[in-house]
Amino acid sequence: MGFNPQPTYSFTAVTGAYAANPADVVLVTTGATAGLKVTLPTLTGCFSPVIVRKVDAGTGNVNVVTADGTTIDGVAGTTGISTAGTAHTGFTFAPNVTSGNWNVVSA
């Protein structure tokens, strides 16, 4: 079993902390909340990308982290990466089960 090139995406609008699922498109409204957290799914058995987008013009940013000790492009998953406080910014995360890492494949 490998990467699924045509996953069925699930769109979810959130305004608070959220634990993403494989093939989620997470549309985040932050308002002024700094560091609103989205946690990527466990890498083991995950074969679909996760998309996280900040969709409002609020000043807050979105922190994307991992919960299973994996990294995001080599950055510790507990540190994670953040969107700017700018509307319509975000990332697509691709699971790389071979390296035990999440890779940012678009921003």
N, C-alpha and C positions, 0 to 999 in steps of 0.2 A: 504494500500500500504506500502511496506517495502523495505528493502535492496534488490537490484537486484543482485543475485549471478552470473549472466552471462551477464554483460553489454557489449555493442558493443563499443569498444574503438576507439578513434580518435587520431591518432598520429600527433603531431604538433611540428615542429622544430622552435625554436626561438633564437634570438640573442639580444633581448631587453625585456623590461617590457611586461608582458602578463597577461591577465585576463583569467584564466582557466574556462572550462566548465565541467559539470559532465562527467565522463568517459573519460577525456582527459589523454593522455600520453604526457607530455610536455618534449621534449628533448632540453635542454638548452646548448648553446655554449656561454661561458662567456668571453673568452680571458682573459684580465687582469682586466675586469670590476668587481669591488667589489660591492657586494650588489645588483646584478641584481634581480629585484622583479617579483615574480609570485604570483598573487592573486587568492586564492581559490574561487569557486563560492559561492553564497549565500546558506547557509545551508538549509533554508526552501525549501522543495520540492526536495532536492538533495538526491538521493538514490544510487548513484554510486561512487566508489572511484575515486580519482585523483592521478596520478603518476607523480612525478616531478624528472627528472634525469639530472645531469650535465654530458655532454658527451664529453667534450674536456679536454685537458691537460693544459688549461690556468690557471692562478693563481687566477682568480676571483671566487667568491662564489655566490650562489643563495639564496636569502631570500624568504621564502614562508610565506605569510601573509593572513589575512582575511579582508574583507571589511565591514562585517555586525555585528561586535561586538562579534562574537563567538571566542572561544579559540582553541588552538592547544595543546592537552594534558595538559590543564590547563594554558598554557602560553598565555598571552594577544595576540590576533590576530594581533594587530597593531605592536607588537614586532616581532612575528613570530619565525620561526626557520630557520637555515641556513645550507647549505651543506658546507663541507670543500672545500678548493680550489683544490680538488683532482678529477681526471677524474673518471667517472662512479660511482658517489655517488648520493644518492637521497633518496626519501621517497615515500611510498604509504600512502595516507590519506584516511581514511574511515569516512564518515559522520555518526554522532550519533545524530539524530534529537531528541531523547528522552532527552539526557543530554545537548543539545545545544552546542556540542563540536565536533571538528575534532579530530580523534585519529590517531596517527602514528602506522600503523600495520606492517610495515617493513621498514628497512633502508638499 
